[in-house]
Amino acid sequence: MILIRCFFCIFIIWIGVFFSGVFIKTAFVSNDVIKISGILSIWSAIASLLLGIMLLYYHVKAFWGNTLKGNTLNRLLIFLGLVVAPIISIVIYVKTLTLVADYIECKELNNISIRFSSQTYTISNELCLQLIDDGNK
């Protein structure tokens, strides 16, 4: 049963790495078009990565017979999810916002909904119009 939990944790870590990588790449690599996701999306990706790593560590230790106390695990998970992950998310979000300071917001390509929100920025107005035309085809 512990091995199934370990594989599940690895899957959660893989999802976290995939989405966190996208957000980190957006924050630190400038392109002609930048799409900024909402801070809650960034937070969930970072939290899944950190919590997946912590749970995998816990299950691997349990496999070898050494376990953390349940209270210690709960405190670590709460600390990672409610303190560390939001701080990292805010840093990524602010870095992305400073990156797009010289860009033009393409309001027609913004996606605002309850589940997922994003804002799209381009280097020039012509590129924005081209993306809108490509999207309408």
C-alpha positions as CSV (number, residue, x, y, z in Angstrom):
1,M,0.0,0.0,0.0
2,I,2.9,2.3,0.7
3,L,4.2,1.8,-2.8
4,I,0.9,2.9,-4.3
5,R,1.0,6.0,-2.1
6,C,4.6,6.7,-3.3
7,F,3.5,6.4,-7.0
8,F,0.6,8.7,-6.3
9,C,3.0,11.2,-4.7
10,I,5.3,11.0,-7.7
11,F,2.4,11.7,-10.0
12,I,1.4,14.8,-7.9
13,I,5.1,15.9,-8.0
14,W,5.1,15.5,-11.8
15,I,2.0,17.6,-12.1
16,G,3.5,20.3,-9.8
17,V,6.8,20.3,-11.8
18,F,4.9,20.6,-15.1
19,F,2.8,23.6,-14.1
20,S,5.4,25.2,-11.9
21,G,7.8,25.0,-14.7
22,V,5.4,26.9,-17.0
23,F,4.9,29.6,-14.4
24,I,8.6,29.9,-13.6
25,K,9.5,30.0,-17.3
26,T,7.0,32.8,-17.9
27,A,8.5,34.8,-15.0
28,F,12.1,34.5,-16.0
29,V,12.1,34.2,-19.8
30,S,10.8,37.1,-21.9
31,N,8.9,36.3,-25.1
32,D,6.9,38.4,-27.6
33,V,3.7,37.1,-26.0
34,I,3.4,36.6,-22.2
35,K,0.3,35.0,-20.6
36,I,0.0,35.7,-16.9
37,S,-2.0,33.2,-14.9
38,G,-3.8,34.1,-11.6
39,I,-1.9,33.9,-8.4
40,L,-4.1,31.1,-7.1
41,S,-3.1,28.9,-10.1
42,I,0.5,29.6,-9.3
43,W,0.0,28.8,-5.7
44,S,-1.7,25.5,-6.4
45,A,1.1,24.4,-8.7
46,I,3.8,25.3,-6.2
47,A,1.8,23.8,-3.3
48,S,1.3,20.5,-5.1
49,L,5.0,20.3,-5.8
50,L,6.0,21.0,-2.2
51,L,3.4,18.9,-0.6
52,G,4.0,16.0,-3.0
53,I,7.7,16.0,-2.1
54,M,6.9,16.1,1.6
55,L,4.4,13.3,1.4
56,L,6.8,11.2,-0.7
57,Y,9.5,11.7,1.9
58,Y,7.1,10.6,4.6
59,H,6.0,7.5,2.7
60,V,9.6,6.5,1.9
61,K,10.5,6.9,5.5
62,A,7.5,4.7,6.5
63,F,8.6,2.1,4.0
64,W,11.9,1.8,5.8
65,G,10.3,1.7,9.2
66,N,11.1,5.2,10.3
67,T,8.1,7.5,10.5
68,L,7.5,11.1,11.5
69,K,4.9,11.7,14.1
70,G,1.5,12.6,12.7
71,N,1.5,15.9,14.4
72,T,4.9,16.9,13.0
73,L,3.8,15.9,9.5
74,N,0.6,18.0,9.8
75,R,2.6,21.0,10.9
76,L,5.1,20.6,8.1
77,L,2.3,20.3,5.5
78,I,0.5,23.3,6.8
79,F,3.7,25.3,6.9
80,L,4.6,24.4,3.3
81,G,1.1,24.9,1.9
82,L,0.2,28.1,3.8
83,V,3.5,29.9,4.3
84,V,6.2,28.7,1.8
85,A,4.0,28.1,-1.3
86,P,2.3,31.5,-1.1
87,I,5.6,33.3,-0.7
88,I,7.1,31.6,-3.7
89,S,3.9,32.2,-5.7
90,I,3.9,36.0,-4.8
91,V,7.6,36.2,-5.9
92,I,6.8,34.5,-9.2
93,Y,3.7,36.6,-9.8
94,V,5.4,39.9,-9.0
95,K,8.4,39.0,-11.2
96,T,6.1,38.3,-14.1
97,L,4.3,41.6,-13.5
98,T,7.6,43.5,-13.6
99,L,8.5,41.6,-16.8
100,V,5.4,42.9,-18.6
101,A,5.8,46.5,-17.6
102,D,6.8,47.5,-21.2
103,Y,4.2,45.3,-22.9
104,I,0.8,46.1,-24.2
105,E,-2.2,44.3,-22.7
106,C,-4.2,42.4,-25.2
107,K,-7.6,42.6,-23.6
108,E,-9.4,40.6,-26.2
109,L,-7.3,37.5,-25.4
110,N,-7.8,37.8,-21.6
111,N,-9.5,34.8,-20.0
112,I,-11.5,35.7,-16.9
113,S,-13.6,33.0,-15.2
114,I,-14.2,31.4,-11.8
115,R,-11.8,28.5,-12.3
116,F,-9.0,30.0,-14.3
117,S,-8.0,33.6,-15.2
118,S,-5.2,34.9,-17.3
119,Q,-4.0,38.1,-18.9
120,T,-2.2,38.2,-22.2
121,Y,0.5,40.8,-23.0
122,T,2.3,41.4,-26.3
123,I,5.2,43.5,-27.4
124,S,3.3,45.4,-30.0
125,N,-0.3,46.2,-30.9
126,E,0.2,44.7,-34.3
127,L,1.1,41.3,-32.7
128,C,-2.0,41.5,-30.6
129,L,-4.2,42.1,-33.6
130,Q,-2.5,39.3,-35.4
131,L,-3.2,36.9,-32.5
132,I,-6.8,38.0,-32.4
133,D,-7.2,37.3,-36.1
134,D,-5.5,33.9,-35.7
135,G,-7.9,33.1,-32.9
136,N,-11.0,34.0,-34.9
137,K,-10.1,31.7,-37.8
